[in-house]
Amino acid sequence: MLEVPVFNMDGQRTGEVEIDPAVLGGKVRPRLLKQAVVQYLANQRRSHAASKSRGMVKGSTRKLYRQKGTGNARAGAVRTCIRRGGGVAFAKGRQNYYQALPKKMRRLARNNAVLAKITSDNAIIIDNLAFDTPKTKPFAAMLKALGVDSGCLVAIGAGDRNVWLSGRNIPKTEIRPVTDIHGYEILRRKKLILSRQAFDALHSDPVRVRPAGAQGGSE
């Protein structure tokens, strides 16, 4: 069993919570985490460069002049690739960098990233993380008391809108619902902060991995 320290919003440690590594995939899989990171970054890419073929260029398709008898080199339409303003030979359109990753692999990569943070002592739980109204100053004071004001990821529950509004403008601090977090976002920041609701959501929705050698592979 692994122990995750629990703090209150004043930065004082109030205890710890145990979690079975099997809930988070059992072990850290570096190859899966790398695949998730590459997939995430590839899907952020946008292709802007594109070239037009002769069929995409505006202009007449009429042959400029007759084939023989003019003393000029043979020429076709004005849109040919050998003329200025014409199309490009072997033109390429915008590139599609999209990569797909199955849902179960995304979930396992997210849980493996959480497991990596716990085993490296870079994950903590905040008990009773809540704000009556959106206030940035107390949120920043909480991060400073916890010693994570240099950058962290805060995983919250689905209904913690005031928490998100309180910390969304703080530099190097990302606040995301735990159900929407990608493995890359967890690995990007050194510290991971989980609200009690977010931790319970992870604990109640494990990714079950079949043992090695079992038929069907792993989820």
MIPAFI-650142 format. One line per 5 residues: number of its first residue (from 1); their letters; for each residue z negated, y, x negated of N, C-alpha, C, O. Coordinates in pm, 1 decimal. Layout:
// residues N
NUM	A	Z/Y/X/Z/Y/X/Z/Y/X/Z/Y/X  ...
END
This chain:
// residues 219
1	MLEVP	0.0/-119.9/-83.8/0.0/0.0/0.0/0.0/125.6/-87.8/-62.7/129.4/-193.7  70.7/226.3/-41.7/74.5/353.7/-111.2/-13.8/453.9/-38.8/-26.9/449.4/83.5  -74.1/544.4/-114.7/-158.2/648.2/-57.1/-89.6/783.2/-68.9/-42.4/821.3/-176.0  -84.6/855.3/42.9/-27.2/989.8/46.5/-140.9/1087.5/72.6/-210.1/1074.1/173.5  -162.6/1186.0/-15.5/-274.1/1280.4/5.5/-250.2/1369.3/127.4/-137.2/1407.0/158.6
6	VFNMD	-360.2/1401.1/194.9/-355.7/1486.0/314.2/-429.3/1615.7/283.5/-541.0/1613.7/231.8  -366.4/1728.5/315.4/-425.6/1860.3/294.6/-428.0/1935.5/427.2/-353.6/1903.6/519.9  -515.1/2036.0/434.2/-509.3/2127.1/548.2/-429.0/2250.6/508.7/-381.1/2260.5/395.7  -414.7/2343.9/600.9/-330.5/2461.0/575.8/-393.9/2557.8/476.1/-327.4/2650.5/429.7  -522.3/2537.6/442.1/-588.9/2621.9/342.4/-573.3/2566.2/200.7/-623.5/2625.0/104.9
11	GQRTG	-503.6/2452.8/187.2/-482.1/2394.4/56.5/-592.1/2301.2/11.1/-594.4/2261.5/-105.4  -683.6/2264.9/99.9/-794.0/2176.0/63.8/-759.3/2032.7/100.6/-708.8/2005.7/209.6  -786.7/1942.1/9.2/-758.4/1801.5/35.3/-864.3/1744.3/128.8/-984.4/1758.7/106.0  -816.9/1679.5/234.0/-908.1/1626.7/336.0/-907.9/1474.1/341.4/-984.4/1415.7/418.1  -824.3/1408.9/262.0/-821.6/1262.7/263.7/-686.5/1210.6/220.5/-610.3/1280.3/153.4
16	EVEID	-657.6/1089.9/258.5/-528.2/1029.2/228.1/-491.6/930.6/339.1/-576.0/883.8/415.5  -361.6/901.7/343.9/-308.4/809.3/443.9/-233.8/699.2/370.5/-159.6/726.6/276.2  -252.6/577.1/412.3/-183.5/463.9/351.5/-54.2/434.1/426.8/-45.8/449.6/548.7  45.8/391.1/351.2/172.9/352.2/410.9/227.7/232.5/333.7/220.0/226.9/211.0  282.2/138.8/406.9/341.8/19.7/346.8/479.2/56.1/291.4/560.9/110.5/365.8
21	PAVLG	508.8/28.6/163.5/641.4/59.7/108.9/755.4/-5.3/186.5/867.6/45.3/186.4  726.7/-118.6/253.5/831.9/-185.0/331.2/883.8/-97.6/444.0/998.7/-112.1/485.8  800.1/-6.5/493.9/843.5/85.0/600.7/954.0/177.3/550.1/1041.5/218.3/626.4  949.4/209.4/421.6/1046.8/301.0/361.7/1152.5/227.0/281.4/1217.7/287.1/196.0  1170.6/99.8/306.2/1275.8/24.1/239.1/1226.7/-69.7/132.0/1306.4/-145.6/76.9
26	GKVRP	1097.7/-67.9/99.8/1042.2/-162.1/3.9/1050.4/-118.4/-139.7/953.0/-131.5/-213.7  1163.8/-66.8/-181.2/1182.5/-21.8/-318.6/1286.5/89.4/-321.7/1364.5/106.7/-228.1  1285.7/164.5/-431.9/1382.4/272.6/-449.4/1513.5/214.6/-501.9/1514.8/139.2/-599.3  1621.9/250.1/-437.1/1754.9/201.3/-474.8/1837.4/316.2/-532.5/1897.8/392.0/-456.5  1841.3/330.7/-665.0/1912.7/444.1/-726.3/2060.9/449.3/-689.2/2115.7/557.7/-669.5
31	RLLKQ	2125.6/334.2/-679.7/2268.6/334.2/-647.3/2293.6/385.4/-506.2/2390.3/457.6/-481.9  2206.3/347.8/-413.2/2219.8/397.7/-276.8/2194.2/547.9/-271.3/2264.7/620.2/-201.0  2094.1/595.1/-344.6/2064.3/737.7/-346.0/2180.2/816.7/-406.1/2214.4/924.5/-357.5  2240.5/762.6/-512.0/2355.4/831.2/-570.7/2471.4/836.7/-471.4/2537.9/939.5/-459.0  2495.5/726.7/-401.1/2602.7/724.2/-302.6/2577.8/826.9/-192.6/2671.0/893.3/-147.2
36	AVVQY	2452.6/840.2/-149.8/2419.4/937.2/-46.6/2438.8/1080.2/-96.4/2486.2/1166.1/-22.1  2402.3/1105.6/-221.6/2419.2/1239.7/-278.8/2567.0/1274.8/-290.3/2607.8/1384.9/-253.3  2647.0/1182.4/-341.1/2791.0/1206.6/-355.0/2854.9/1230.0/-218.1/2939.9/1317.7/-202.6  2813.1/1150.7/-119.0/2867.5/1165.7/16.2/2833.4/1302.5/74.4/2917.9/1367.0/136.5  2709.8/1346.5/54.3/2667.0/1475.5/108.6/2745.0/1590.8/43.8/2795.7/1679.1/113.0
41	LANQR	2753.7/1588.7/-89.4/2821.5/1696.7/-160.4/2972.1/1696.9/-132.2/3033.6/1803.1/-122.4  3030.9/1577.9/-119.3/3173.6/1571.1/-88.9/3204.3/1631.1/47.6/3308.1/1694.5/66.6  3113.2/1610.7/142.4/3136.1/1663.0/276.5/3113.4/1813.1/286.0/3146.9/1874.3/387.4  3056.7/1873.5/180.8/3043.6/2019.4/176.5/3168.4/2086.6/121.0/3184.9/2207.8/134.8  3255.5/2009.6/59.0/3375.5/2067.9/-2.8/3476.8/2107.8/103.2/3493.6/2039.4/204.2
46	RSHAA	3543.6/2219.1/78.6/3649.3/2266.4/167.1/3771.4/2297.3/81.7/3762.7/2370.7/-16.8  3883.1/2241.9/119.5/4006.1/2263.0/44.6/4079.0/2385.2/100.3/4106.9/2392.7/220.0  4109.6/2481.0/12.2/4178.8/2602.9/54.1/4321.3/2610.5/-1.3/4407.0/2676.7/57.4  4346.6/2544.4/-111.7/4478.7/2550.9/-173.3/4574.6/2456.5/-101.6/4540.0/2342.2/-71.8  4694.4/2505.0/-74.6/4798.0/2422.9/-11.3/4933.5/2480.1/-47.2/4946.8/2601.1/-65.2
51	SKSRG	5032.4/2396.6/-57.7/5168.6/2441.0/-87.8/5261.9/2398.3/24.6/5236.3/2299.9/94.1  5370.8/2473.6/41.7/5465.8/2448.7/149.6/5590.1/2378.0/96.2/5642.9/2413.6/-9.1  5634.5/2280.1/168.5/5760.7/2214.9/135.3/5876.0/2298.6/190.9/5852.5/2397.5/260.3  5998.8/2260.5/161.5/6113.1/2338.5/209.3/6121.3/2338.3/362.0/6178.6/2429.6/421.5  6064.5/2236.6/424.3/6065.3/2233.0/569.1/5966.0/2328.6/632.3/5975.9/2358.1/751.4
56	MVKGS	5869.0/2378.3/553.3/5768.6/2470.0/606.0/5801.1/2616.1/579.5/5739.4/2705.5/637.5  5898.3/2640.5/491.4/5934.1/2777.1/454.8/6034.1/2833.0/555.6/6126.4/2763.6/598.1  6014.3/2960.2/593.3/6106.6/3024.8/685.9/6237.2/3059.5/613.9/6236.7/3098.1/497.0  6347.0/3045.4/684.6/6476.8/3077.5/627.1/6586.5/2990.8/686.5/6560.5/2889.8/751.8  6708.1/3032.6/662.3/6822.4/2960.9/718.0/6845.0/2829.1/643.8/6811.4/2815.1/526.2
61	TRKLY	6901.9/2734.6/714.8/6939.0/2607.7/652.8/7086.3/2605.5/613.2/7138.6/2503.1/569.3  7152.8/2720.7/629.5/7295.7/2726.6/596.6/7315.0/2718.9/445.3/7237.9/2776.5/368.5  7419.1/2646.6/404.2/7454.9/2641.3/262.5/7502.6/2779.8/219.5/7583.2/2841.8/288.8  7452.6/2829.2/104.3/7476.9/2967.3/65.5/7626.1/2998.9/46.4/7673.9/3103.4/90.6  7696.7/2911.1/-17.5/7841.6/2928.1/-32.8/7903.2/2791.4/-55.2/7833.0/2691.7/-72.3
66	RQKGT	8034.6/2788.5/-54.7/8103.2/2660.0/-60.9/8074.5/2589.6/-192.3/8033.0/2651.4/-290.3  8097.2/2460.0/-192.2/8059.3/2375.0/-304.1/8143.0/2404.5/-427.7/8089.3/2404.7/-538.5  8272.6/2429.3/-412.4/8361.6/2445.2/-527.4/8441.4/2575.0/-515.7/8459.0/2631.2/-407.6  8487.6/2618.7/-628.8/8581.1/2729.3/-630.8/8521.4/2866.7/-648.2/8597.0/2963.2/-659.8  8390.7/2881.4/-650.7/8332.7/3015.5/-664.2/8292.4/3047.1/-807.7/8268.8/3163.5/-840.0
71	GNARA	8284.2/2947.8/-893.4/8241.8/2970.2/-1031.5/8090.7/2970.8/-1047.5/8040.1/2986.1/-1158.7  8018.6/2954.4/-938.3/7872.4/2951.4/-945.3/7822.9/2807.1/-948.1/7896.1/2713.3/-916.6  7699.1/2792.9/-986.0/7638.9/2660.3/-978.5/7627.8/2618.9/-832.8/7616.8/2702.1/-742.7  7631.0/2488.0/-812.5/7621.0/2438.8/-674.9/7484.9/2475.7/-615.8/7382.2/2461.5/-682.2  7484.2/2522.1/-493.9/7360.8/2566.3/-430.1/7357.8/2521.0/-286.1/7459.9/2519.4/-217.4
76	GAVRT	7239.5/2484.3/-241.7/7222.4/2447.0/-102.2/7166.7/2563.3/-22.7/7213.4/2676.4/-36.2  7065.7/2535.6/61.4/7006.2/2639.6/144.1/6912.8/2727.4/62.1/6876.4/2693.4/-50.5  6874.9/2839.6/119.6/6787.9/2932.7/50.4/6645.9/2877.7/37.9/6567.8/2927.8/-43.0  6611.4/2776.6/115.9/6476.2/2723.1/114.2/6456.6/2612.3/11.0/6349.6/2551.7/4.5  6558.7/2585.9/-69.1/6546.5/2479.7/-167.8/6442.2/2514.4/-273.7/6413.5/2631.9/-296.8
81	CIRRG	6385.9/2413.3/-337.6/6276.2/2435.4/-432.3/6321.5/2500.3/-562.6/6236.7/2543.6/-640.7  6451.3/2508.6/-589.2/6497.4/2568.0/-714.5/6518.6/2717.8/-701.8/6555.8/2782.6/-799.6  6495.9/2774.4/-584.1/6514.7/2917.4/-563.2/6380.6/2985.7/-540.1/6286.8/2926.9/-486.1  6374.3/3111.9/-582.7/6253.0/3189.7/-564.0/6226.8/3209.6/-414.6/6316.7/3246.5/-339.0  6104.0/3185.0/-373.9/6069.8/3196.5/-233.1/6094.9/3069.9/-153.3/6064.3/3063.4/-34.2
86	GGVAF	6150.5/2969.7/-219.2/6176.7/2844.4/-150.6/6053.9/2755.5/-145.9/5946.0/2794.2/-190.9  6070.8/2637.4/-91.6/5959.8/2543.8/-82.1/5925.6/2480.9/-215.9/5996.8/2498.9/-314.7  5816.6/2407.7/-217.7/5768.9/2340.0/-337.7/5806.3/2192.8/-329.2/5785.8/2127.8/-226.7  5861.4/2141.2/-438.7/5891.7/1998.9/-442.0/5762.1/1917.7/-441.2/5666.7/1951.7/-511.1  5759.3/1811.2/-362.6/5641.5/1725.5/-350.4/5518.0/1808.3/-311.5/5411.4/1795.3/-371.7
91	AKGRQ	5534.7/1892.3/-210.9/5426.1/1980.5/-167.9/5307.5/1898.4/-115.7/5324.3/1792.1/-56.1  5188.3/1951.1/-140.0/5066.2/1885.6/-93.8/4991.8/1979.9/-1.3/4979.3/2099.1/-29.4  4943.1/1926.8/107.9/4863.2/2004.8/200.8/4718.4/2010.6/156.8/4685.0/1970.1/45.4  4633.5/2060.0/242.7/4491.9/2069.4/209.9/4430.6/1929.9/198.2/4461.0/1839.8/276.3  4344.0/1915.1/99.0/4282.7/1785.6/73.1/4163.9/1761.4/166.3/4091.2/1854.6/200.9
96	NYYQA	4145.3/1639.2/205.6/4031.8/1600.2/288.1/3934.0/1521.3/201.0/3963.6/1409.5/158.7  3818.1/1580.2/174.8/3720.2/1517.6/86.8/3612.6/1441.1/163.5/3515.9/1394.2/103.5  3627.8/1428.1/293.7/3523.7/1368.1/377.2/3497.4/1223.5/336.3/3589.7/1145.6/312.6  3367.6/1189.9/328.8/3325.1/1052.4/303.6/3228.0/1010.3/412.8/3140.2/1087.2/452.1  3244.0/890.1/460.7/3156.2/838.0/565.6/3047.5/750.8/503.8/3068.1/686.9/400.7
101	LPKKM	2932.6/749.5/568.2/2822.3/663.3/527.7/2758.8/610.4/655.8/2718.1/689.3/741.1  2749.7/478.5/670.9/2693.3/422.8/794.5/2553.8/476.9/823.2/2479.7/513.4/731.9  2519.7/481.5/949.9/2391.9/539.4/992.6/2272.9/468.6/928.7/2178.0/534.0/885.4  2277.1/336.0/922.5/2164.0/262.1/865.2/2150.5/289.8/715.5/2039.4/291.7/662.5  2262.5/311.0/647.7/2255.3/343.8/505.8/2199.6/485.2/486.5/2123.4/509.4/392.9
106	RRLAR	2236.9/578.0/573.8/2182.8/713.0/565.2/2031.6/712.9/587.3/1957.3/780.9/516.4  1987.2/635.6/686.7/1843.8/627.5/714.3/1768.8/562.7/597.9/1661.2/608.2/559.1  1826.9/456.1/542.9/1761.8/389.3/430.6/1757.9/479.6/308.3/1659.2/479.8/234.7  1865.1/557.1/285.5/1865.8/651.2/173.1/1760.6/759.6/193.4/1692.8/799.0/98.5  1746.7/808.0/316.6/1642.8/907.9/344.5/1503.8/850.4/317.8/1420.9/914.2/252.9
111	NNAVL	1479.0/730.1/368.1/1347.6/669.3/348.3/1322.1/635.8/201.5/1209.3/647.4/153.5  1427.1/594.1/130.3/1413.0/567.3/-13.0/1380.6/694.8/-89.8/1303.4/692.3/-185.6  1439.8/805.9/-47.5/1409.4/934.1/-111.5/1264.3/972.9/-86.8/1197.2/1022.9/-177.1  1215.3/950.4/34.6/1073.6/975.8/64.7/985.0/885.2/-20.0/883.4/929.4/-73.6  1023.8/758.0/-32.1/947.4/663.9/-113.8/943.6/708.1/-259.8/840.5/696.1/-326.0
116	AKITS	1056.2/759.1/-309.6/1060.6/807.9/-448.2/965.8/925.4/-467.5/900.4/935.6/-571.3  957.5/1013.7/-369.0/865.5/1127.8/-379.3/719.8/1082.0/-375.0/635.4/1136.2/-446.2  690.9/983.3/-292.4/552.3/934.6/-281.5/509.2/866.2/-410.7/398.8/890.1/-459.8  595.3/781.5/-465.9/559.3/708.1/-587.9/548.2/800.2/-709.5/479.7/766.6/-806.1  614.5/915.4/-706.0/605.6/1010.7/-817.5/502.5/1120.3/-791.8/497.6/1219.5/-864.5
121	DNAII	419.2/1102.2/-686.9/312.6/1197.8/-653.2/366.7/1337.1/-622.1/305.2/1437.9/-657.1  480.7/1341.6/-557.0/541.0/1468.9/-519.2/553.4/1484.6/-368.3/633.0/1565.5/-320.6  475.7/1408.3/-293.3/476.8/1417.6/-148.6/334.2/1435.8/-98.3/241.7/1370.7/-146.8  317.0/1524.8/-0.5/186.3/1546.7/61.2/204.1/1561.1/211.5/313.7/1587.6/260.9  94.3/1543.1/282.5/93.6/1557.8/428.1/5.0/1676.5/463.1/-104.2/1692.2/408.4
126	IDNLA	53.3/1760.3/555.3/-25.4/1872.7/604.5/-76.8/1836.7/743.0/1.0/1809.7/834.5  -206.9/1836.6/757.1/-267.4/1804.9/886.5/-271.5/1930.6/973.2/-305.6/2038.9/925.7  -236.6/1915.0/1099.7/-240.2/2025.8/1196.9/-155.1/2144.2/1152.9/-198.6/2259.1/1160.6  -33.9/2115.8/1106.7/58.6/2222.5/1069.0/117.2/2283.5/1195.8/202.5/2223.5/1261.1  70.5/2403.3/1229.9/115.5/2468.0/1353.0/85.9/2617.3/1345.6/-8.5/2660.6/1279.4
131	FDTPK	168.8/2694.8/1415.1/150.2/2838.8/1425.3/164.9/2879.1/1571.8/256.9/2834.9/1640.7  73.2/2963.4/1618.3/82.5/3010.3/1756.1/203.5/3101.4/1775.1/272.1/3096.0/1877.2  228.0/3185.0/1674.8/344.0/3274.1/1675.7/410.0/3268.4/1539.0/342.7/3236.2/1441.0  537.5/3298.0/1528.5/604.3/3295.5/1397.9/547.9/3402.1/1304.2/556.6/3521.6/1332.3  490.3/3358.0/1193.4/433.9/3448.6/1094.6/469.1/3398.1/954.6/428.7/3288.7/915.2
136	TKPFA	544.0/3478.0/880.8/586.6/3436.6/747.0/474.5/3446.8/645.0/464.2/3362.3/556.1  390.3/3549.0/656.4/285.8/3571.9/556.3/187.3/3455.7/546.0/161.3/3410.1/434.6  131.1/3405.2/656.4/40.3/3289.0/642.7/111.2/3163.1/596.0/50.5/3079.1/529.7  239.6/3148.9/629.8/313.5/3032.3/581.0/328.6/3040.0/429.6/310.4/2940.0/360.1  362.3/3159.4/377.8/375.2/3176.7/232.9/240.1/3156.8/164.3/233.8/3100.8/54.9
141	AMLKA	132.2/3202.4/228.0/-1.3/3183.0/170.3/-36.6/3035.0/165.6/-100.2/2989.8/70.4  3.4/2959.4/266.4/-21.7/2815.3/266.8/51.1/2747.6/151.8/-6.7/2663.0/83.5  177.4/2783.4/129.1/253.5/2724.2/19.2/190.4/2757.0/-115.8/186.2/2672.5/-205.2  141.7/2879.4/-130.1/77.6/2918.6/-255.8/-51.9/2841.5/-277.6/-82.0/2800.6/-389.7  -129.1/2821.5/-169.9/-254.0/2746.4/-181.6/-228.5/2600.9/-218.3/-310.3/2537.9/-285.4
146	LGVDS	-114.9/2547.6/-174.3/-79.0/2409.3/-205.8/-11.9/2396.7/-342.0/5.5/2286.1/-393.1  26.1/2511.0/-401.1/92.0/2508.4/-531.2/236.7/2465.9/-525.7/289.1/2412.2/-623.3  303.4/2489.2/-412.1/443.0/2448.6/-397.4/530.8/2568.8/-364.2/639.3/2552.6/-308.3  484.8/2689.6/-398.2/561.4/2809.0/-364.0/684.3/2827.4/-451.1/763.6/2918.3/-426.4  702.5/2742.9/-553.1/821.7/2753.0/-638.3/940.7/2678.4/-579.5/1050.1/2682.1/-636.0
151	GCLVA	920.7/2610.4/-466.1/1031.0/2539.0/-401.5/986.9/2406.2/-344.6/921.4/2327.3/-412.7  1022.6/2381.1/-219.3/984.4/2255.4/-156.4/1068.8/2234.1/-31.0/1137.4/2324.3/17.0  1061.0/2111.8/19.8/1120.3/2078.0/148.7/1006.7/2045.2/243.7/920.5/1962.8/213.2  1007.2/2110.8/360.0/904.4/2088.1/461.1/968.5/2011.0/575.8/1059.0/2061.2/642.5  921.5/1889.7/598.1/971.1/1806.8/707.9/876.4/1821.8/825.9/756.2/1797.9/814.2
156	IGAGD	931.9/1861.7/939.7/850.1/1889.1/1057.4/895.6/1801.5/1173.4/997.1/1732.5/1164.7  819.0/1805.4/1281.8/856.4/1733.8/1402.3/965.1/1807.7/1480.0/1008.8/1916.2/1441.6  1006.7/1747.0/1588.6/1118.8/1802.8/1664.7/1083.0/1932.7/1736.0/1170.3/2017.3/1755.7  955.9/1950.9/1775.4/920.5/2067.1/1856.0/849.1/2177.4/1781.4/792.0/2265.6/1845.6  849.1/2177.3/1648.5/774.6/2276.3/1570.0/861.2/2399.3/1540.8/887.9/2430.6/1424.7
161	RNVWL	904.3/2468.0/1644.9/994.4/2582.3/1626.7/925.1/2697.8/1555.5/986.6/2764.0/1471.9  798.2/2723.3/1587.1/727.0/2834.1/1523.5/708.6/2811.1/1374.1/709.3/2906.2/1295.9  692.3/2685.2/1334.0/682.1/2654.8/1191.0/814.5/2687.0/1121.7/816.7/2744.7/1013.0  923.1/2649.1/1185.6/1054.7/2677.0/1126.8/1080.7/2827.0/1118.3/1131.0/2875.0/1016.8  1047.5/2900.7/1222.4/1068.3/3045.2/1221.6/979.8/3113.6/1117.6/1018.5/3215.7/1060.8
166	SGRNI	862.4/3058.4/1092.7/770.2/3120.3/997.7/816.9/3105.8/853.6/791.0/3193.7/771.4  884.8/2997.2/821.8/919.7/2973.1/681.9/1066.4/2977.6/647.9/1103.6/2952.3/533.3  1150.7/3009.1/743.8/1294.8/2999.9/717.9/1346.1/3104.4/618.8/1450.4/3083.4/556.9  1274.9/3216.8/602.3/1321.3/3323.0/513.2/1258.5/3317.0/373.8/1285.1/3403.8/290.7  1176.7/3217.4/347.8/1111.9/3206.3/217.8/1209.0/3141.6/119.1/1261.9/3034.0/147.3
171	PKTEI	1233.7/3205.0/3.8/1329.5/3149.7/-93.1/1288.7/3011.7/-142.0/1170.2/2983.4/-159.3  1386.0/2927.6/-163.8/1368.9/2792.6/-219.5/1281.1/2703.6/-131.5/1226.2/2603.8/-178.0  1268.7/2740.1/-6.3/1190.8/2659.5/87.7/1280.3/2621.4/204.3/1334.0/2707.6/273.8  1295.6/2493.3/224.6/1379.3/2444.5/333.5/1291.3/2374.4/436.2/1203.3/2296.0/400.7  1315.6/2403.0/562.0/1237.4/2344.8/670.8/1333.4/2273.7/763.9/1422.5/2335.5/822.3
176	RPVTD	1314.8/2143.6/777.4/1406.1/2063.8/857.4/1329.5/1963.6/942.9/1226.9/1910.8/900.1  1379.7/1937.0/1065.2/1322.6/1824.9/1141.9/1343.3/1693.9/1065.8/1449.3/1672.0/1007.2  1244.0/1608.9/1066.6/1250.0/1487.8/985.4/1365.6/1397.4/1028.2/1418.9/1322.5/946.4  1404.7/1403.7/1155.0/1514.7/1318.9/1202.5/1650.2/1366.9/1152.3/1747.6/1291.6/1156.7  1658.2/1491.4/1104.5/1786.4/1547.7/1059.5/1797.5/1555.6/908.2/1900.0/1600.0/856.5
181	IHGYE	1695.1/1514.0/836.9/1695.8/1529.0/690.9/1787.8/1425.9/627.4/1788.4/1309.0/665.9  1864.3/1470.5/530.9/1949.0/1382.1/450.6/1877.4/1351.7/319.3/1797.1/1431.7/271.3  1906.9/1236.2/262.5/1843.3/1197.6/136.8/1863.4/1299.8/26.2/1773.4/1321.2/-55.0  1979.7/1363.1/21.7/2006.5/1464.0/-80.8/1910.6/1581.3/-69.4/1863.9/1633.3/-170.8  1880.9/1623.5/52.8/1792.2/1737.9/72.5/1651.3/1708.5/23.8/1582.1/1798.5/-23.9
186	ILRRK	1608.5/1584.6/35.2/1475.8/1547.0/-15.1/1474.4/1547.2/-167.3/1379.1/1594.8/-228.9  1580.1/1494.1/-228.0/1585.8/1485.5/-373.6/1609.5/1621.5/-438.7/1575.2/1640.8/-555.3  1667.1/1714.5/-365.6/1703.1/1844.5/-422.6/1580.2/1925.1/-462.3/1581.4/1994.1/-564.2  1474.9/1917.0/-383.0/1352.0/1989.9/-412.8/1249.2/1897.2/-475.7/1245.2/1777.7/-446.5  1165.5/1954.2/-563.2/1069.5/1870.9/-634.5/960.7/1819.6/-541.7/920.5/1703.7/-552.1
191	KLILS	912.3/1904.4/-450.7/800.0/1868.6/-364.7/848.2/1843.6/-221.9/938.5/1910.5/-171.6  785.3/1745.9/-159.3/811.5/1713.7/-18.9/682.1/1728.8/59.3/580.6/1666.9/27.2  687.4/1812.6/163.0/572.7/1834.0/249.7/606.0/1777.5/387.2/708.5/1811.5/446.1  520.4/1692.6/436.6/539.8/1629.6/567.7/429.6/1676.4/662.2/311.2/1672.0/628.7  470.0/1720.8/779.3/368.7/1743.2/881.6/320.9/1606.9/930.8/388.1/1505.8/910.8
196	RQAFD	205.0/1605.0/994.8/152.6/1477.5/1045.2/249.7/1415.7/1145.6/268.1/1294.0/1148.1  312.0/1500.2/1228.4/407.5/1450.6/1327.4/529.8/1390.1/1259.9/581.3/1287.4/1304.2  576.7/1454.0/1152.0/692.8/1401.9/1080.0/659.2/1269.4/1012.7/740.4/1176.9/1013.7  540.7/1259.7/954.5/499.4/1135.2/889.4/489.5/1022.1/991.8/533.1/910.1/965.2  432.7/1051.0/1107.5/420.7/948.6/1212.0/558.4/903.9/1260.6/577.7/787.0/1293.9
201	ALHSD	654.4/997.3/1264.7/790.1/962.3/1306.5/854.3/866.5/1206.6/922.6/772.2/1246.5  833.1/889.9/1076.8/885.2/798.7/975.0/817.5/662.1/984.6/882.5/558.3/971.2  688.4/663.5/1007.7/612.1/538.9/1010.4/647.4/453.5/1131.7/642.9/330.7/1124.4  682.1/516.7/1241.8/710.7/442.3/1364.3/856.8/400.6/1377.0/892.5/327.9/1469.8  941.9/445.9/1284.4/1084.2/412.7/1292.6/1132.6/361.0/1158.0/1213.4/427.1/1092.8
206	PVRVR	1085.1/243.9/1114.4/1121.9/192.8/982.0/1264.0/136.4/980.3/1319.7/99.7/1083.7  1320.1/130.7/861.3/1447.8/62.2/840.0/1415.8/-74.0/782.7/1370.3/-84.7/668.8  1438.9/-176.5/859.2/1404.8/-312.0/815.6/1516.3/-368.1/728.3/1632.6/-371.4/768.7  1480.3/-411.3/610.6/1575.6/-465.0/514.0/1556.8/-614.1/503.7/1445.3/-662.3/483.7  1665.2/-687.3/517.2/1657.8/-832.6/504.4/1636.2/-872.8/359.2/1683.8/-804.1/268.8
211	PAGAQ	1566.6/-981.0/335.5/1544.5/-1025.5/196.7/1673.5/-1062.0/127.5/1770.9/-1098.7/193.2  1675.8/-1052.5/-4.2/1795.3/-1085.3/-80.8/1834.7/-1230.0/-57.4/1750.7/-1320.0/-56.7  1965.6/-1250.5/-38.2/2016.4/-1383.4/-16.2/2028.7/-1420.9/129.5/2087.1/-1524.0/162.5  1973.5/-1337.1/218.5/1984.4/-1366.2/361.7/2125.2/-1337.1/410.1/2193.6/-1251.5/354.0  2168.8/-1406.6/512.9/2301.7/-1386.1/566.8/2310.8/-1248.5/630.0/2218.0/-1203.8/697.4
216	GGSE	2423.7/-1181.5/607.8/2446.8/-1052.8/670.7/2410.5/-934.1/583.2/2435.5/-820.3/622.9  2351.8/-956.2/464.2/2320.4/-846.0/375.8/2199.5/-769.2/425.2/2115.3/-824.5/496.0  2189.9/-640.6/388.1/2076.9/-557.3/423.6/2119.9/-446.0/514.6/2235.4/-403.2/512.3  2026.6/-398.6/595.5/2055.7/-286.2/684.1/2051.6/-156.6/607.5/2073.6/-50.1/665.1
END
